[in-house]
Amino acid sequence: MKQTGRVLLIGIILLSIPVFNNVFANGTPDTINLSTAINTEGKTFADFLWMMIAGFLVFFMQAGFALVETGFTRAKNVANIMMKNMMDFGMGTLVFFLVGFAFMYGTDVGGFIGMSNFALSDALSSSGEMNHWMYADWFFQAVFAATAATIVSGAVAERTKFSGYLMYTVVITALIYPIVGHWVWGGGWLSQIGFYDFAGSTVVHSVGAWAGLVGTWIIGPRIGRFVQGKAKPIPGHSVALGSLGVFILWLGWFGFNPGSTLGADISFARIAVTTNLAGAAGSVAAMILAWSHSGHPDIGYTLNGALAGLVAITAPAAVVSPVSAIIIGAIGGAVMYWSVLLIEKMGIDDPVGAIPVHGFAGAWGTLSVGLFAQAPYTTSFTGLFFGGSGWQLLIQSVGILAVLAWTLTSAYIVFKLVHKFHGLRVTEQEELTGLDRNEHGTSAYPEFFGVHDARELMDLDEDEELELIRNKRLAVDLND
């Protein structure tokens, strides 16, 4: 663990090099006259206020993700899930401040990456004038970056080394996500050809999902998830926590999508309406599908259906009608349902459904821009269903495939390097006894969880303990 800490420290120092180069190149003012600190980029106080409130709502989504992942996984791994979500935001915020924001919104280099404003060095000019809006903008973008990173956490839950996960989350926040953000929102090549993703169905959600897909494939499924080639459910420990997490995420989406107006534009009210309708339609569609196939209105599918509808509307929220939003959200819920079955058949173990919710539904939402965009909600292009030529649909497809290729490739390299030189997966014994105990030396539920196991294991050595756990696992599988 000491070696891991050194590796992380060295990584952060390396990420800081562009910051120091930027500072030394531009110099710093000898004196700062705060009376000149009036640069607001033409924004009013209302713009600042809405931007920050929206950012606070998106930050609260971190709690939603933590609760969803916790509820959908087992009690023995709760502390581990919470730690990963905490560090997604903690370490992610620091590296996004140092380099991520610069790579995303800095001066364009070849349409691929930004290369200026490291550590917000441009927020204060050499004359002492302060760009207040840059601080508001950075905060809003930072909470978005944390969202992309934490999606991966759910996909690789319950069998991943905490230290290995930290290494990856630093890279996605510092490089993988910011480069995609630059392509679309920072003036890069996708924005130049007309690709449209209003609030991040692809930029945020699909990036996190496709990275999680690579991680799950490299790490492999949890013990007991597939028996003789057949998928076996591993129930989460708390429907209540998972449900609460979804409601918190739904609330946060009213900052995520309407906040992407990047100011107090009155269109944010309409965007809130399309966002809400899509989430509702996604939940209903997923419930109906699950009910018709299993005979029960499954709570897990219904919760993820709401999230899939919200993910799907994130790209087209500002350019479609309320009726179209319902259709987009309902299809998003259906896409999520069928893609869950698809990845199960592929032998991919995604404990919380992050890949179907954020990846497949995100791709659908991005495509829907080219189908459902219409006047008067947009005047720059029209979707195929409302008289458009299909050109925008082609551009959307190019963007989806480009981001998919970049994310799969870069995530594969990072995960493989971490796996080879450090290790990504915990041992069989650690996985069976729980990551809380082995990775963090604690238990999320010390009053009741593991009391009987602790008594049985107290006098056993490691081999005897592992054999006992295997026998219990076998008994559970036979009973099922």
C-alpha positions in Angstrom: 0.0 0.0 0.0 2.9 2.3 0.7 4.1 1.7 -2.9 0.6 2.5 -4.2 0.7 5.8 -2.3 4.1 6.7 -3.9 2.8 5.9 -7.3 -0.2 8.1 -6.9 1.9 10.9 -5.5 4.3 10.7 -8.5 1.4 10.7 -10.8 -0.1 13.9 -9.3 3.4 15.6 -9.5 3.7 14.7 -13.2 0.2 16.1 -13.8 1.3 19.3 -12.1 4.2 19.9 -14.5 2.1 21.7 -17.1 0.8 23.9 -14.3 4.2 25.1 -13.3 5.3 25.5 -16.9 2.2 27.7 -17.5 2.9 29.8 -14.4 6.5 30.4 -15.2 5.8 31.2 -18.9 3.1 33.8 -18.1 4.5 35.1 -14.9 2.4 36.4 -12.0 1.5 39.9 -11.2 3.6 41.7 -8.6 0.6 43.2 -7.1 -3.1 42.4 -7.5 -5.6 45.3 -7.6 -8.9 43.7 -6.7 -10.7 46.9 -7.8 -10.1 45.7 -11.3 -11.5 42.3 -10.7 -14.7 43.0 -12.6 -14.4 40.7 -15.6 -17.6 38.7 -15.7 -17.7 37.8 -19.5 -20.9 39.7 -19.8 -22.8 37.6 -17.3 -25.3 38.9 -14.9 -25.7 38.0 -11.2 -28.7 35.8 -12.3 -26.4 33.9 -14.6 -23.9 33.3 -11.8 -26.6 32.3 -9.3 -28.2 29.7 -11.6 -24.9 28.3 -12.7 -23.8 27.7 -9.1 -27.2 26.3 -8.0 -27.1 23.9 -11.0 -23.6 22.9 -10.0 -24.6 22.2 -6.5 -27.4 20.0 -7.7 -25.0 18.0 -10.0 -22.6 17.7 -7.0 -25.5 16.1 -5.0 -25.7 13.5 -7.8 -22.5 12.0 -6.3 -24.6 11.0 -3.3 -27.1 9.5 -5.6 -24.6 7.4 -7.4 -23.1 6.2 -4.1 -26.5 5.1 -2.8 -27.5 3.4 -6.1 -24.3 1.4 -6.2 -24.5 0.6 -2.5 -28.1 -0.6 -2.6 -27.5 -2.7 -5.7 -24.4 -4.5 -4.2 -23.9 -6.6 -1.1 -23.5 -5.4 2.5 -19.9 -6.7 2.8 -18.8 -4.1 0.2 -20.6 -0.9 1.2 -17.6 0.9 2.7 -15.6 0.1 -0.4 -18.3 1.6 -2.7 -18.5 4.7 -0.5 -14.8 5.2 -0.6 -14.6 4.9 -4.4 -17.4 7.5 -4.8 -15.6 9.8 -2.3 -12.3 9.5 -4.1 -13.9 9.9 -7.6 -14.8 13.4 -6.5 -11.8 14.0 -4.2 -9.0 13.0 -6.5 -11.0 13.8 -9.6 -11.5 17.4 -8.5 -7.8 17.9 -7.9 -6.6 16.5 -11.2 -9.4 18.2 -13.2 -8.2 21.5 -11.6 -4.6 20.9 -12.4 -4.9 19.6 -16.0 -8.4 18.3 -17.0 -10.1 21.7 -17.4 -7.1 22.9 -19.5 -7.2 19.8 -21.8 -10.9 20.3 -22.2 -11.3 24.1 -22.7 -7.8 25.4 -23.3 -6.5 26.7 -26.5 -7.3 24.2 -29.2 -4.5 22.1 -30.6 -5.4 20.4 -33.9 -9.0 19.9 -32.8 -7.9 17.2 -30.4 -7.0 18.7 -27.1 -6.8 22.0 -25.3 -3.4 23.3 -24.0 -3.7 26.4 -21.8 -5.2 27.6 -18.5 -3.7 24.9 -16.3 -4.8 25.2 -12.7 -7.1 28.2 -13.8 -4.0 30.3 -14.4 -5.9 32.4 -16.9 -8.5 33.4 -14.3 -6.2 36.2 -13.1 -4.5 38.4 -15.7 -1.1 39.9 -15.4 -2.7 43.3 -14.7 -4.7 41.8 -11.8 -8.1 41.6 -13.5 -10.1 38.6 -12.3 -12.3 36.5 -14.5 -15.1 35.6 -12.1 -17.1 33.6 -14.6 -14.2 31.2 -15.1 -14.5 30.1 -11.5 -18.3 29.4 -12.0 -17.7 27.6 -15.2 -14.9 25.5 -13.7 -17.0 24.4 -10.8 -19.9 23.3 -13.0 -17.5 21.4 -15.3 -15.7 19.8 -12.4 -18.9 18.2 -11.0 -19.6 16.9 -14.5 -16.1 15.3 -14.7 -16.8 13.5 -11.3 -20.0 12.1 -12.8 -18.1 10.5 -15.7 -15.6 8.9 -13.3 -18.1 7.5 -10.8 -20.1 5.6 -13.5 -17.1 3.3 -13.8 -17.2 2.5 -10.1 -20.6 0.7 -10.4 -19.6 -1.4 -13.4 -16.5 -2.8 -11.7 -17.9 -3.1 -8.2 -17.3 -5.8 -5.6 -14.1 -7.3 -7.0 -11.7 -4.4 -7.8 -8.6 -3.4 -5.8 -9.2 0.1 -4.3 -5.6 1.2 -5.1 -5.9 0.0 -8.7 -9.2 1.8 -9.1 -7.7 5.1 -7.8 -5.1 4.9 -10.5 -7.7 4.6 -13.2 -10.0 7.3 -11.9 -7.2 9.8 -12.0 -6.6 9.1 -15.7 -10.2 9.3 -16.7 -10.7 12.6 -15.0 -7.4 14.1 -16.1 -7.3 12.9 -19.7 -9.9 10.5 -21.2 -13.0 12.5 -20.3 -11.5 16.0 -20.9 -10.3 15.1 -24.4 -13.9 14.0 -25.4 -15.2 17.1 -23.8 -12.8 19.2 -25.9 -13.9 17.5 -29.1 -17.6 18.4 -28.4 -17.7 21.4 -26.0 -14.2 22.9 -26.2 -14.1 23.7 -29.9 -12.6 20.4 -31.1 -13.2 18.5 -34.3 -16.6 17.1 -33.5 -18.1 20.5 -32.7 -16.6 21.8 -35.9 -18.5 19.2 -38.0 -21.7 20.0 -36.1 -22.0 17.1 -33.6 -24.6 18.0 -30.9 -24.7 16.8 -27.3 -26.4 19.4 -25.2 -25.6 18.1 -21.7 -23.6 14.9 -22.2 -25.4 11.7 -23.2 -22.2 10.7 -25.0 -19.6 13.2 -23.5 -20.3 12.2 -19.9 -22.5 9.1 -19.7 -21.2 7.0 -22.5 -17.6 7.8 -21.7 -18.1 6.5 -18.2 -20.0 3.4 -19.4 -17.6 2.4 -22.2 -14.7 2.8 -19.8 -16.6 0.6 -17.3 -17.2 -2.0 -20.1 -13.5 -2.3 -20.7 -12.9 -2.6 -16.9 -15.5 -5.3 -16.4 -14.1 -7.3 -19.4 -10.5 -7.2 -18.1 -11.4 -7.8 -14.5 -13.9 -10.5 -15.2 -17.2 -11.4 -13.4 -17.8 -11.8 -9.7 -17.5 -15.2 -8.2 -20.9 -17.0 -8.6 -22.3 -14.5 -11.2 -22.2 -17.1 -14.0 -22.5 -20.8 -13.2 -21.9 -23.3 -16.0 -22.4 -20.4 -18.5 -25.7 -19.3 -17.0 -26.2 -15.9 -15.4 -27.3 -16.1 -11.8 -28.5 -13.0 -10.0 -26.6 -11.6 -7.1 -29.1 -9.4 -5.3 -28.1 -6.1 -3.7 -28.6 -5.7 0.0 -30.9 -2.6 0.1 -33.7 -1.7 -2.3 -34.4 1.3 -0.1 -30.9 2.8 -0.5 -31.0 2.1 -4.3 -34.4 3.8 -4.7 -33.3 6.8 -2.6 -30.2 7.1 -4.8 -32.3 7.2 -8.0 -34.6 9.9 -6.6 -31.5 12.0 -5.7 -30.0 11.5 -9.2 -33.4 12.5 -10.7 -33.3 15.7 -8.6 -29.6 16.3 -9.6 -30.6 16.0 -13.3 -32.5 19.3 -13.0 -29.1 20.8 -12.5 -27.4 18.6 -15.0 -29.6 19.4 -18.0 -31.2 22.8 -17.3 -27.8 24.0 -15.9 -26.2 23.3 -19.3 -27.7 26.5 -20.6 -24.6 27.9 -18.8 -26.6 30.9 -17.6 -30.1 32.2 -16.6 -31.6 31.5 -20.0 -35.4 31.1 -19.7 -35.2 27.9 -21.8 -34.1 26.0 -18.7 -37.7 25.7 -17.6 -38.6 23.9 -20.8 -35.5 21.7 -20.5 -36.5 20.7 -17.0 -39.9 19.6 -18.4 -38.4 17.4 -21.2 -35.9 16.0 -18.6 -38.6 15.0 -16.2 -40.9 13.6 -18.8 -38.2 11.4 -20.2 -37.2 10.0 -16.8 -40.9 9.2 -16.1 -41.4 7.5 -19.4 -38.2 5.5 -19.0 -39.3 4.1 -15.7 -42.8 3.1 -17.0 -41.4 1.5 -20.1 -38.9 -0.6 -18.2 -41.5 -1.6 -15.6 -43.9 -2.8 -18.4 -41.2 -4.8 -20.1 -40.0 -6.5 -17.0 -43.5 -7.2 -15.9 -44.5 -8.7 -19.2 -41.4 -11.0 -19.3 -41.1 -12.0 -15.7 -44.6 -11.7 -14.4 -43.5 -9.1 -11.8 -43.0 -5.3 -11.8 -39.3 -5.5 -11.0 -38.0 -2.6 -8.9 -34.5 -2.9 -10.2 -35.4 -2.5 -13.8 -37.9 0.2 -13.0 -35.3 2.3 -11.2 -32.7 1.8 -13.9 -35.4 2.6 -16.5 -35.8 6.1 -14.9 -32.1 6.6 -15.1 -31.9 5.4 -18.7 -34.7 7.8 -19.7 -32.8 10.7 -18.0 -29.5 9.7 -19.7 -31.3 9.5 -23.1 -32.8 13.0 -22.9 -29.5 14.5 -21.8 -28.3 15.1 -25.4 -31.5 16.3 -27.0 -33.2 18.0 -24.0 -33.0 21.5 -25.5 -34.0 20.8 -29.1 -37.0 18.5 -28.8 -40.7 18.9 -27.8 -42.2 17.5 -24.6 -44.0 14.7 -26.6 -40.7 13.7 -28.3 -39.1 13.7 -24.9 -41.6 11.0 -23.7 -40.8 8.9 -26.7 -37.1 9.3 -26.3 -37.3 8.4 -22.6 -39.5 5.4 -23.1 -37.2 4.0 -25.8 -34.3 4.7 -23.5 -35.9 2.5 -20.8 -36.5 -0.3 -23.4 -32.9 0.0 -24.7 -31.7 -0.4 -21.1 -33.8 -3.5 -20.5 -32.7 -5.3 -23.6 -29.1 -4.4 -23.3 -29.0 -5.8 -19.7 -30.0 -9.2 -21.2 -27.4 -8.7 -24.0 -24.4 -8.1 -21.8 -25.5 -11.0 -19.6 -25.4 -13.3 -22.6 -21.9 -11.9 -23.4 -20.7 -13.0 -19.9 -20.2 -9.4 -18.7 -20.9 -8.7 -15.0 -22.2 -5.2 -14.4 -23.6 -5.2 -10.8 -25.6 -1.9 -11.1 -26.4 -1.8 -14.8 -24.1 1.1 -15.5 -23.3 0.0 -19.0 -26.9 -0.4 -20.2 -28.1 2.8 -18.5 -25.3 5.1 -19.4 -23.7 3.5 -22.5 -26.5 2.1 -24.6 -29.2 4.6 -23.5 -26.6 7.4 -23.9 -25.9 6.3 -27.5 -29.7 6.2 -28.2 -30.2 9.6 -26.8 -27.4 11.0 -28.9 -28.8 9.5 -32.0 -32.3 10.8 -31.1 -31.0 14.4 -31.7 -30.8 13.6 -35.4 -34.4 12.1 -35.4 -36.5 14.4 -33.1 -34.9 17.9 -33.2 -37.4 20.4 -34.5 -38.3 24.1 -34.7 -39.0 26.2 -32.8 -36.8 24.4 -30.2 -33.8 24.6 -32.6 -33.2 26.6 -35.8 -29.7 25.3 -36.7 -30.8 21.7 -37.8 -33.9 19.6 -38.1 -34.3 15.9 -37.2 -35.2 13.3 -39.8 -38.7 12.8 -38.4 -39.5 16.5 -38.8 -38.3 17.1 -42.4 -34.5 16.9 -41.9 -32.2 15.4 -44.5 -30.6 12.8 -42.3 -27.3 14.6 -42.3 -27.5 15.4 -38.6 -28.2 11.8 -37.9 -25.0 10.8 -39.8 -23.0 13.4 -37.8 -24.4 12.1 -34.5 -23.4 8.5 -35.5 -19.9 9.6 -36.3 -19.6 11.3 -32.9 -20.9 8.2 -31.1 -18.4 5.9 -32.9 -15.5 8.3 -32.4 -16.1 8.6 -28.7 -16.6 4.8 -28.4 -13.3 4.1 -30.2 -11.3 6.6 -28.2 -12.7 5.5 -24.8 -12.4 1.8 -25.5 -8.8 2.2 -26.7 -7.6 4.6 -24.0 -9.4 2.7 -21.2 -8.0 -0.6 -22.4 -4.4 0.7 -22.3 -4.9 2.2 -18.8 -6.7 -0.9 -17.3 -4.2 -3.2 -18.9 -1.2 -1.3 -17.6 -2.6 -1.1 -14.1 -3.6 -4.8 -14.2 -0.1 -5.9 -15.4 2.1 -3.8 -13.1 -0.1 -3.4 -10.0 -3.2 -5.6 -10.2 -6.8 -4.8 -10.6 -8.6 -7.7 -8.9 -8.7 -8.7 -5.3 -8.0 -12.3 -4.4 -10.7 -14.9 -4.2 -10.6 -14.9 -0.4 -10.8 -11.1 -0.3 -13.8 -11.1 -2.7 -15.7 -13.8 -0.8 -15.1 -12.3 2.7 -15.8 -8.7 1.4 -13.8 -5.7 0.3 -14.8 -3.7 3.4 -12.9 -6.1 5.7 -9.9 -6.7 3.4 -9.4 -3.4 1.6 -10.5 -1.0 4.4 -10.3 -2.9 7.6 -13.8 -2.0 8.6 -17.5 -3.0 8.2 -20.3 -0.7 7.1 -22.7 -2.6 9.4 -20.6 -3.7 12.4 -23.7 -4.2 14.6 -25.1 -7.1 12.7 -23.1 -8.0 9.5 -20.7 -10.9 9.8 -21.1 -11.6 13.5 -21.8 -15.3 13.0 -19.1 -15.6 10.3 -16.6 -13.9 12.6 -17.2 -16.5 15.3 -16.7 -19.3 12.8 -13.6 -17.9 11.3 -12.0 -16.8 14.6 -9.9 -19.9 15.0 -9.3 -20.8 11.4 -6.2 -20.1 9.3 -6.5 -18.6 5.8 -6.8 -22.0 3.9 -9.5 -23.3 6.3 -11.4 -20.0 6.1 -11.4 -20.0 2.3 -12.6 -23.6 2.3 -15.5 -22.7 4.6 -16.5 -19.8 2.4 -16.4 -21.9 -0.7 -18.6 -24.5 0.9 -21.1 -21.8 1.8 -21.0 -20.4 -1.7 -21.6 -23.9 -3.1 -24.6 -24.4 -0.8 -26.1 -21.2 -1.9 -25.7 -22.1 -5.6 -27.3 -25.5 -5.1 -30.2 -24.1 -3.2 -30.8 -21.6 -6.1 
